[in-house]
Protein backbone atom coordinates (compact mmCIF):
# COMPACT_ATOMS: atom_id res chain seq x y z
CA UNK A 1 0.00 0.00 0.00
CA UNK A 2 1.24 3.43 -0.84
CA UNK A 3 1.35 6.22 1.74
CA UNK A 4 1.90 9.69 0.41
CA UNK A 5 2.42 11.27 3.80
CA UNK A 6 3.46 8.85 6.53
CA UNK A 7 2.77 10.15 10.02
CA UNK A 8 4.63 8.12 12.59
CA UNK A 9 2.77 7.47 15.85
CA UNK A 10 -0.38 8.98 14.41
CA UNK A 11 -2.56 6.82 16.65
CA UNK A 12 -0.45 7.21 19.83
CA UNK A 13 -2.88 7.44 22.75
CA UNK A 14 -1.83 5.48 25.84
CA UNK A 15 -4.73 5.61 28.30
CA UNK A 16 -5.10 5.67 32.07
CA UNK A 17 -8.31 5.44 34.09
CA UNK A 18 -9.47 7.78 36.84
CA UNK A 19 -9.01 5.09 39.49
CA UNK A 20 -5.34 4.51 38.52
CA UNK A 21 -3.93 7.95 37.84
CA UNK A 22 -3.73 8.92 41.54
CA UNK A 23 -0.81 6.50 41.75
CA UNK A 24 1.13 8.94 39.55
CA UNK A 25 1.40 11.37 42.49
CA UNK A 26 4.56 10.70 44.55
CA UNK A 27 3.86 8.84 47.80
CA UNK A 28 4.81 11.68 50.18
CA UNK A 29 2.53 14.14 48.37
CA UNK A 30 -0.29 11.60 48.05
CA UNK A 31 -0.43 11.05 51.82
CA UNK A 32 -0.67 14.80 52.40
CA UNK A 33 -3.62 15.14 50.02
CA UNK A 34 -5.44 11.97 51.09
CA UNK A 35 -5.12 12.69 54.82
CA UNK A 36 -8.45 14.08 56.04
CA UNK A 37 -6.97 15.99 59.00
CA UNK A 38 -4.81 18.27 56.87
CA UNK A 39 -6.58 20.34 54.26
CA UNK A 40 -4.14 21.44 51.57
CA UNK A 41 -4.66 24.92 50.19
CA UNK A 42 -3.95 23.84 46.62
CA UNK A 43 -4.97 20.82 44.58
CA UNK A 44 -2.24 18.58 43.15
CA UNK A 45 -1.44 19.01 39.46
CA UNK A 46 -0.85 15.89 37.35
CA UNK A 47 0.46 16.23 33.81
CA UNK A 48 -0.29 12.88 32.19
CA UNK A 49 2.07 13.52 29.27
CA UNK A 50 5.01 13.68 31.69
CA UNK A 51 4.08 10.19 32.87
CA UNK A 52 3.65 8.74 29.38
CA UNK A 53 -0.14 8.85 29.09
CA UNK A 54 -2.17 10.87 26.61
CA UNK A 55 -5.81 10.09 27.39
CA UNK A 56 -7.79 9.98 30.64
CA UNK A 57 -10.75 7.59 30.75
CA UNK A 58 -13.61 7.59 33.25
CA UNK A 59 -13.46 4.15 34.91
CA UNK A 60 -13.38 4.40 38.69
CA UNK A 61 -14.11 7.01 41.34
CA UNK A 62 -12.36 10.12 42.58
CA UNK A 63 -13.22 11.99 45.77
CA UNK A 64 -10.63 14.77 45.97
CA UNK A 65 -10.13 17.91 43.89
CA UNK A 66 -7.27 17.54 41.45
CA UNK A 67 -5.97 19.39 38.39
CA UNK A 68 -5.33 17.08 35.43
CA UNK A 69 -3.44 18.11 32.30
CA UNK A 70 -3.89 15.69 29.40
CA UNK A 71 -4.08 15.65 25.63
CA UNK A 72 -7.46 13.87 25.59
CA UNK A 73 -10.09 13.54 28.34
CA UNK A 74 -13.24 11.46 27.95
CA UNK A 75 -16.57 13.09 28.78
CA UNK A 76 -17.19 10.75 31.72
CA UNK A 77 -13.75 11.42 33.22
CA UNK A 78 -14.25 15.17 32.87
CA UNK A 79 -17.61 14.99 34.66
CA UNK A 80 -16.18 12.95 37.53
CA UNK A 81 -13.27 15.33 38.06
CA UNK A 82 -15.54 18.38 37.98
CA UNK A 83 -17.95 16.73 40.43
CA UNK A 84 -15.05 16.20 42.84
CA UNK A 85 -14.08 19.89 42.55
CA UNK A 86 -11.16 19.45 40.16
CA UNK A 87 -10.28 20.85 36.75
CA UNK A 88 -9.18 19.29 33.47
CA UNK A 89 -6.83 21.17 31.16
CA UNK A 90 -6.13 20.11 27.60
CA UNK A 91 -2.49 20.44 26.54
CA UNK A 92 -0.87 19.91 23.16
C-alpha positions in Angstrom: 0.0 0.0 0.0 1.2 3.4 -0.8 1.4 6.2 1.7 1.9 9.7 0.4 2.4 11.3 3.8 3.5 8.9 6.5 2.8 10.2 10.0 4.6 8.1 12.6 2.8 7.5 15.9 -0.4 9.0 14.4 -2.6 6.8 16.7 -0.4 7.2 19.8 -2.9 7.4 22.8 -1.8 5.5 25.8 -4.7 5.6 28.3 -5.1 5.7 32.1 -8.3 5.4 34.1 -9.5 7.8 36.8 -9.0 5.1 39.5 -5.3 4.5 38.5 -3.9 8.0 37.8 -3.7 8.9 41.5 -0.8 6.5 41.7 1.1 8.9 39.5 1.4 11.4 42.5 4.6 10.7 44.5 3.9 8.8 47.8 4.8 11.7 50.2 2.5 14.1 48.4 -0.3 11.6 48.1 -0.4 11.1 51.8 -0.7 14.8 52.4 -3.6 15.1 50.0 -5.4 12.0 51.1 -5.1 12.7 54.8 -8.4 14.1 56.0 -7.0 16.0 59.0 -4.8 18.3 56.9 -6.6 20.3 54.3 -4.1 21.4 51.6 -4.7 24.9 50.2 -3.9 23.8 46.6 -5.0 20.8 44.6 -2.2 18.6 43.1 -1.4 19.0 39.5 -0.9 15.9 37.4 0.5 16.2 33.8 -0.3 12.9 32.2 2.1 13.5 29.3 5.0 13.7 31.7 4.1 10.2 32.9 3.7 8.7 29.4 -0.1 8.9 29.1 -2.2 10.9 26.6 -5.8 10.1 27.4 -7.8 10.0 30.6 -10.7 7.6 30.8 -13.6 7.6 33.3 -13.5 4.2 34.9 -13.4 4.4 38.7 -14.1 7.0 41.3 -12.4 10.1 42.6 -13.2 12.0 45.8 -10.6 14.8 46.0 -10.1 17.9 43.9 -7.3 17.5 41.4 -6.0 19.4 38.4 -5.3 17.1 35.4 -3.4 18.1 32.3 -3.9 15.7 29.4 -4.1 15.7 25.6 -7.5 13.9 25.6 -10.1 13.5 28.3 -13.2 11.5 28.0 -16.6 13.1 28.8 -17.2 10.8 31.7 -13.8 11.4 33.2 -14.3 15.2 32.9 -17.6 15.0 34.7 -16.2 12.9 37.5 -13.3 15.3 38.1 -15.5 18.4 38.0 -18.0 16.7 40.4 -15.0 16.2 42.8 -14.1 19.9 42.5 -11.2 19.4 40.2 -10.3 20.8 36.8 -9.2 19.3 33.5 -6.8 21.2 31.2 -6.1 20.1 27.6 -2.5 20.4 26.5 -0.9 19.9 23.2 
